[in-house]
Amino acid sequence: MPNCLGGEFRIKKTSPLIPVLLATFTSGFAFGIVLPVASVILEGRGVATPLIGLAATVMFVGWAMGAPFAGRMIELYGIRRTLIAGISTTGLCMIAHGFMVSLPVWLLLRFLIGSASASMFTACETLINRISTDNNRGKNLGLYAVSFSASLIVGPVGLWLLRYGHWLPFVSAGLFCCGVAAGIYHFIPEFCEPAPAHSVAIAFARRISVSLIAMLMAGFMEGALISLIPLYALRRGFAEAQAGILLLAFMLGHGGLPLLIGVLADRIGLRKGLLLSYGLGSVSFLLLVFLPAHLWIAAVLICGGAAVGALYPLAVGLLASALAPAELPRGNALTMFCYGIGSIAGPFVPSLIMHRTVPESLFAVVALLYGIVFLGTGWPRQTGDRPANH
């Protein structure tokens, strides 16, 4: 059984938020390494493009399939062990990537990385909700989102390491993961609570429906826009370098501005902060449908990136207002599953529409979904939209 006394003592001595942010950055760094580096290696070996895409999708399949088990793992083994096991498994799989260059093996390793990451992120989000209060939950989750986005931006440094050997990016990231897992183990607090009473799955999901929808949106939007903004830019006549600038603008908004939205949400309520993100996304992406093909649309993409990046942390924060502390692991696992499903569908659906219509249809689909969810969620009718202080 987890050692609860040690965990409670640690909370008083050190802030567990710092090791959680470090763990998040580490896992995101591994994601940022494995996706582009593996694609480049497979392309160089003549692997067909659909198979390269399949290799990327398998990771999110593992994420979605592993998420439902993450909550139960936390109940059985505790937050600390689940978190450390997730990072360690990711690190070992990354090292294996470097020494076993085989598409079938890589598909299996990608699946395991996705499943391990789902467990790690579920543990991190459960812990952040448990240690946060009404006054700082939005800020803490905003920092959580920033740490992950920053790691994705840093991750492509692995492409520079390829010149020294295909194994070096994977092994470096793997050793980094294992080192961080060993270093933060004693700084992760533990909470021991009895597993919640069994409840009907539909009733449980209904209680957190706002978070589930927001997570589906987050996964869908990130998968669609990160994958297809470069394609949109090229089809609108932008040069490759300009397409990179537009994607960078989106990523800057995605990574930097959710913290500001989170701080604002601490003042106005997380649900209103979520509605603000939906509204900002509706307006930003609708503008992109009609704006001419000039590089200054990067400013609008920054706003759109903020609207996408804020969905994930706000959805996690809203769980605390709907669930008891002992129910958070299962709630976080279910939202993680929804994020994985959205990530799988995101690149696929808009790409089909773009293939048959015009490039601007990407933003038309995104703006339409934002508008529908904004109207469906609506402003809260009761005053209890702020998360409960557990």
C-alpha positions in Angstrom: 0.0 0.0 0.0 1.2 3.6 -0.6 2.8 5.4 2.2 0.3 8.2 3.0 2.1 9.7 6.0 5.2 10.4 4.0 3.1 12.1 1.3 1.3 14.3 3.7 4.6 15.4 5.3 6.0 16.3 2.0 3.2 18.6 1.1 4.0 20.7 4.1 7.7 20.8 3.3 7.9 21.3 -0.5 5.5 22.1 -3.2 4.8 18.9 -5.2 3.8 21.1 -8.2 7.5 21.5 -9.2 8.2 17.8 -9.7 4.8 17.3 -11.4 5.7 20.1 -13.9 9.1 18.5 -14.4 7.5 15.1 -15.0 5.1 16.7 -17.5 7.9 18.4 -19.4 9.9 15.2 -19.5 7.1 13.1 -21.0 6.2 15.9 -23.5 9.9 16.0 -24.5 9.8 12.3 -25.3 6.7 12.8 -27.3 8.3 15.7 -29.2 11.4 13.5 -29.9 9.7 10.3 -31.0 7.1 11.8 -33.4 9.3 13.8 -35.9 12.5 11.7 -35.5 10.8 8.4 -36.1 9.0 9.8 -39.1 12.3 11.1 -40.7 14.0 7.7 -40.1 11.1 5.7 -41.6 10.9 8.1 -44.6 14.7 7.6 -45.2 14.1 3.8 -45.2 11.4 4.1 -47.9 8.5 3.3 -45.6 5.1 4.3 -47.3 3.5 7.5 -46.0 0.3 5.8 -44.8 2.4 3.4 -42.6 4.3 6.4 -41.2 1.0 8.0 -40.3 -0.1 4.7 -38.7 3.0 4.7 -36.5 2.0 8.1 -35.2 -1.7 7.1 -34.7 -0.8 4.0 -32.7 0.6 6.1 -29.9 -2.8 7.8 -29.4 -4.6 4.5 -29.7 -2.4 3.3 -26.8 -3.2 6.5 -25.0 -7.0 6.0 -25.4 -6.9 2.3 -24.5 -4.6 2.8 -21.5 -6.5 5.7 -20.0 -9.4 3.6 -18.5 -6.9 1.5 -16.5 -5.0 4.5 -15.2 -7.6 5.5 -12.6 -7.7 1.9 -11.2 -3.9 1.9 -11.0 -4.0 5.0 -8.9 -6.5 3.5 -6.5 -4.5 0.3 -6.2 -0.9 1.6 -6.1 -1.2 5.4 -5.4 -0.4 8.5 -7.4 3.4 8.4 -6.8 3.9 4.8 -8.1 1.6 5.3 -11.1 3.3 8.5 -12.1 6.8 7.1 -11.7 5.9 3.9 -13.5 4.5 5.9 -16.5 7.7 8.0 -16.9 10.0 5.0 -16.4 8.1 2.9 -19.0 8.3 5.7 -21.5 12.0 6.1 -20.9 12.7 2.3 -21.4 10.6 2.3 -24.6 12.5 5.3 -25.9 15.8 3.5 -25.3 14.5 0.5 -27.1 13.5 2.7 -30.0 17.2 3.5 -30.5 18.4 -0.1 -30.7 15.6 -1.9 -32.5 14.8 -0.1 -35.8 11.9 -2.2 -37.0 8.4 -0.9 -37.9 6.5 -3.8 -36.2 8.6 -3.3 -33.0 8.2 0.5 -33.2 4.4 0.1 -33.5 4.4 -2.0 -30.2 6.7 0.5 -28.5 4.5 3.5 -29.6 1.5 1.7 -28.2 3.3 1.2 -24.9 4.5 4.8 -24.8 0.9 6.0 -25.3 -0.5 3.8 -22.5 2.3 4.8 -20.1 1.9 8.5 -20.9 -1.9 8.2 -20.2 -1.1 6.8 -16.8 1.5 9.4 -16.0 -0.7 12.4 -17.1 -3.7 11.0 -15.2 -1.6 10.8 -12.0 -0.3 14.3 -12.6 -3.7 15.8 -13.1 -5.2 14.0 -10.1 -2.4 15.3 -7.9 -2.7 18.9 -9.2 -6.5 18.9 -8.4 -5.8 17.4 -5.0 -3.2 20.0 -3.9 -4.9 23.1 -5.5 -7.5 25.4 -4.0 -10.2 27.7 -5.4 -7.6 30.5 -5.7 -4.9 28.8 -7.7 -6.3 25.8 -9.5 -6.6 27.6 -12.8 -3.0 29.0 -12.5 -1.6 25.6 -11.5 -3.2 23.8 -14.4 -2.2 26.7 -16.7 1.4 26.0 -15.7 0.9 22.3 -16.3 -0.3 23.1 -19.9 2.6 25.5 -20.5 5.2 22.9 -19.3 3.8 20.3 -21.8 3.6 22.8 -24.7 7.1 24.0 -24.0 8.4 20.5 -24.1 6.8 19.9 -27.5 8.6 23.0 -28.8 11.9 21.8 -27.5 11.4 18.2 -28.6 12.4 18.7 -32.3 16.0 19.3 -31.2 16.1 15.5 -31.7 16.3 16.1 -35.4 19.6 17.9 -34.9 21.0 14.9 -33.1 20.2 12.5 -36.0 23.5 13.5 -37.7 25.4 11.7 -34.9 23.4 8.5 -35.2 19.7 7.5 -35.4 19.9 6.0 -31.8 21.1 9.2 -30.1 17.8 11.2 -29.9 15.9 8.2 -28.6 18.5 7.1 -26.0 19.1 10.7 -24.8 15.3 11.2 -24.2 15.0 7.7 -22.6 17.8 8.4 -20.2 16.4 11.8 -19.4 13.0 10.2 -18.5 14.6 7.5 -16.3 16.8 10.1 -14.6 13.8 12.4 -13.8 11.8 9.4 -12.5 14.5 8.5 -10.1 15.1 12.2 -9.0 11.5 13.2 -8.2 10.2 9.9 -6.6 10.6 11.2 -3.0 9.1 14.6 -3.8 5.8 13.2 -5.1 3.2 13.2 -2.3 0.8 10.3 -1.8 -2.9 10.3 -1.0 -4.6 7.2 0.4 -8.3 7.3 0.1 -10.8 4.4 -0.2 -12.0 3.6 -3.7 -15.3 5.3 -4.4 -18.5 3.3 -4.3 -19.5 1.8 -7.6 -21.7 4.1 -9.6 -23.5 3.7 -12.9 -21.1 4.7 -15.7 -23.7 6.9 -17.5 -24.6 8.8 -14.4 -20.9 9.3 -13.6 -20.1 10.5 -17.1 -23.1 12.9 -17.0 -21.7 14.6 -13.9 -18.5 15.5 -15.7 -20.0 15.9 -19.2 -18.6 19.5 -19.5 -15.1 18.2 -18.9 -15.5 15.2 -21.2 -16.7 17.4 -24.1 -13.9 19.9 -23.5 -11.3 17.1 -23.6 -12.8 15.7 -26.8 -12.5 19.2 -28.3 -8.9 19.6 -27.0 -7.7 16.3 -28.6 -9.6 16.9 -31.8 -8.4 20.5 -32.2 -4.8 19.8 -31.4 -4.7 16.8 -33.7 -6.3 18.6 -36.5 -4.6 22.0 -36.4 -1.1 20.9 -35.6 -1.2 18.4 -38.4 -3.1 20.5 -41.0 -2.1 24.1 -40.5 1.1 23.5 -42.6 -1.0 21.9 -45.3 -3.5 24.7 -45.3 -0.7 27.2 -45.6 0.9 25.5 -48.6 -2.4 25.2 -50.4 -3.0 28.9 -49.9 0.2 29.7 -51.6 2.5 30.3 -48.6 6.2 29.2 -48.9 7.4 26.4 -46.7 9.2 28.8 -44.3 6.0 30.9 -44.0 4.0 27.7 -43.2 6.5 27.1 -40.4 5.9 30.6 -39.1 2.2 30.1 -39.0 2.5 26.8 -37.2 4.9 28.4 -34.7 2.4 31.3 -34.1 -0.3 28.7 -33.3 2.1 26.8 -30.9 3.1 30.0 -29.2 -0.5 30.9 -28.4 -1.2 27.3 -27.5 1.7 27.1 -25.1 2.0 30.6 -23.6 -1.5 32.1 -23.2 -3.4 29.3 -21.4 -1.7 30.4 -18.2 -3.3 33.8 -18.5 -6.7 32.3 -19.2 -6.2 30.0 -16.2 -5.4 33.0 -13.9 -8.5 34.8 -15.2 -10.6 31.7 -14.6 -9.5 31.6 -11.0 -11.3 35.0 -10.7 -14.4 34.4 -12.8 -14.8 30.7 -12.4 -13.4 27.8 -14.4 -16.6 27.2 -16.3 -16.8 30.8 -17.5 -13.1 30.6 -18.4 -14.0 27.6 -20.6 -16.8 29.5 -22.2 -14.4 32.3 -22.9 -12.1 29.9 -24.7 -15.0 28.5 -26.8 -16.0 32.1 -27.7 -12.4 33.1 -28.5 -12.0 30.0 -30.7 -15.2 30.6 -32.6 -14.3 34.2 -33.5 -10.6 33.5 -34.3 -11.1 30.5 -36.6 -14.2 32.1 -38.3 -12.0 35.1 -39.1 -9.4 32.8 -40.6 -12.0 31.5 -43.1 -12.4 34.9 -44.6 -9.1 36.6 -44.2 -6.7 36.9 -47.2 -3.6 34.8 -47.4 -1.2 37.2 -45.7 1.4 36.4 -43.1 -0.2 38.7 -40.6 -2.9 36.0 -40.0 -0.3 34.6 -37.6 -1.6 37.1 -35.0 -5.1 35.5 -35.3 -3.5 32.0 -35.1 -1.9 33.0 -31.8 -5.4 33.8 -30.4 -6.7 30.5 -31.9 -3.8 28.6 -30.3 -4.7 30.1 -26.9 -8.3 29.0 -27.3 -7.2 25.4 -28.0 -4.5 25.3 -25.4 -6.8 26.4 -22.6 -9.3 23.6 -23.1 -7.3 20.8 -21.6 -6.3 22.4 -18.2 -9.8 24.0 -17.7 -11.4 20.6 -18.4 -9.2 19.0 -15.8 -9.9 21.8 -13.3 -13.6 21.5 -13.6 -13.5 17.9 -12.4 -12.7 19.1 -8.9 -16.1 20.9 -8.7 -18.0 17.8 -9.9 -16.3 14.9 -8.1 -15.3 13.9 -4.6 -11.5 13.6 -4.0 -11.7 9.8 -4.1 -13.4 9.9 -7.5 -10.8 12.1 -9.2 -8.6 9.2 -10.5 -11.5 7.7 -12.4 -12.7 11.1 -13.6 -9.2 12.0 -14.9 -8.9 8.6 -16.6 -12.2 9.1 -18.4 -11.2 12.6 -19.6 -7.9 11.2 -20.7 -9.7 8.6 -22.8 -11.8 11.3 -24.4 -8.7 13.3 -25.2 -7.2 10.2 -26.9 -10.3 9.6 -29.0 -10.3 13.3 -30.1 -6.6 13.1 -31.0 -7.2 10.1 -33.2 -10.2 11.7 -35.0 -8.7 15.2 -35.3 -6.3 14.8 -38.2 -8.6 12.5 -40.1 -12.0 14.2 -40.4 -10.9 17.7 -41.4 -8.4 16.3 -43.9 -11.2 14.5 -45.7 -13.1 17.7 -46.0 -10.0 19.7 -47.1 -9.4 17.1 -49.8 -12.8 17.6 -51.3 -13.2 21.3 -50.8 -10.9 24.3 -50.1 -8.1 24.8 -47.6 -10.2 27.3 -45.6 -12.6 24.5 -44.8 -10.2 23.4 -42.0 -11.0 26.6 -40.0 -14.7 26.5 -41.0 -15.0 23.0 -39.4 -13.1 24.1 -36.3 -15.1 27.4 -35.9 -18.4 25.5 -36.3 -17.5 23.0 -33.6 -16.4 25.7 -31.3 -19.7 27.6 -31.8 -21.8 24.5 -31.3 -20.1 23.6 -28.0 -20.2 27.2 -26.8 -24.0 27.3 -27.3 -24.4 23.8 -25.9 -22.4 24.5 -22.7 -24.0 27.9 -22.0 -23.4 30.1 -19.0 -23.8 28.4 -15.6 -27.2 29.0 -14.0 -26.0 28.4 -10.5 -23.3 30.1 -8.5 -21.3 27.0 -7.8 -19.2 27.0 -11.0 -16.0 27.5 -9.0 -14.3 24.3 -8.0 -14.8 23.1 -4.5 -11.8 23.4 -2.2 -11.0 19.8 -1.2 
